[in-house]
Amino acid sequence: MIVTTTPSIEGKRIERYYGIVSGETIIGANMFRDLFARIRDIVGGRSAAYEEVLREAKDTAIREMEQKAMSLGANAVIGVDLDYETIGSSGSMLMVTACGTAVKIED
């Protein structure tokens, strides 16, 4: 499965468009990660715990989008857009959405 942010795949012809597919994931951050992230905010530096959560959420959303595309018969997703939002009463949850167009490209 080819997944790209571009509207086409160089050297490949699109044979069929299946339509828009998306994958969503919501991941909550726990209080220990929040505590260590606050400490990092004070002393500086990167928050490895939050970076890992962000990567996990992105990978899950893309994987879900790919599965939906494959179920339609697609072998690629073009024009992919990733959107990140915090949700919940205190912004303690992270929502990641991957959205693109499922297509069949020539072999």
C-alpha positions in Angstrom: 0.0 0.0 0.0 1.4 3.3 -1.1 0.4 6.3 1.2 1.4 9.8 0.1 0.5 13.4 0.8 0.8 14.2 -3.0 -2.1 14.2 -5.3 -0.5 11.6 -7.6 2.3 9.0 -7.7 5.1 9.8 -10.1 5.3 7.3 -12.9 2.0 5.6 -12.0 -1.3 6.0 -13.6 -4.4 6.0 -11.5 -6.9 3.5 -12.8 -9.7 4.0 -10.4 -10.8 6.4 -7.6 -12.7 4.8 -4.7 -13.3 7.9 -2.7 -12.3 9.4 0.6 -11.1 7.1 3.4 -10.2 8.1 6.9 -8.8 6.7 10.1 -9.2 8.2 13.5 -7.8 7.5 16.9 -8.2 9.1 20.3 -5.5 8.4 23.0 -5.7 9.7 26.5 -2.6 10.8 28.4 -2.2 9.6 31.9 -1.4 11.7 35.0 2.2 10.5 35.2 3.0 11.6 31.7 1.3 14.9 32.4 3.4 15.4 35.5 6.6 14.6 33.8 5.6 16.8 30.8 5.0 19.8 33.2 8.4 19.2 34.7 9.9 19.3 31.2 8.0 22.5 30.5 9.7 24.1 33.5 13.2 22.8 33.0 13.1 22.6 29.2 13.7 19.8 26.8 11.5 17.4 24.8 8.8 15.2 26.3 9.7 11.7 25.0 6.5 10.3 26.6 4.2 12.7 24.7 6.2 12.2 21.5 5.7 8.5 21.7 2.0 8.9 22.3 1.8 11.2 19.3 3.7 8.7 17.0 1.4 5.9 18.3 -1.7 7.9 17.5 -0.5 8.9 14.0 0.5 5.3 13.1 -2.8 3.9 14.3 -4.8 6.5 12.3 -2.8 5.8 9.2 -3.1 2.0 9.6 -6.9 2.3 10.0 -7.1 4.5 6.9 -5.1 1.9 4.9 -7.3 -0.9 6.1 -10.4 0.9 4.9 -8.8 1.6 1.5 -7.7 -2.0 1.1 -11.3 -3.2 1.9 -12.4 -1.1 -1.1 -9.9 -2.7 -3.4 -7.4 0.2 -3.4 -3.7 -0.2 -3.5 -2.8 3.4 -2.6 -4.0 6.4 -0.8 -3.2 9.8 -2.2 -3.6 13.4 -0.9 -3.3 12.3 2.7 -3.8 14.9 5.4 -3.1 14.4 9.1 -5.0 16.5 11.7 -4.2 16.7 15.4 -6.6 18.0 18.0 -6.7 17.9 21.8 -10.1 17.1 23.2 -11.7 16.5 26.6 -12.5 18.9 29.4 -8.9 19.6 30.2 -7.4 18.8 26.7 -6.1 15.5 28.2 -6.9 13.5 25.1 -5.3 13.6 21.7 -7.3 12.9 18.5 -5.5 12.2 15.3 -7.3 11.9 12.0 -5.7 10.6 8.7 -7.8 11.3 5.6 -7.0 10.7 1.9 -8.4 9.4 -1.4 -8.3 5.6 -2.0 -7.2 4.8 -5.5 -6.0 1.8 -7.6 -2.8 2.5 -9.4 -1.4 0.5 -12.3 1.0 -2.3 -11.3 
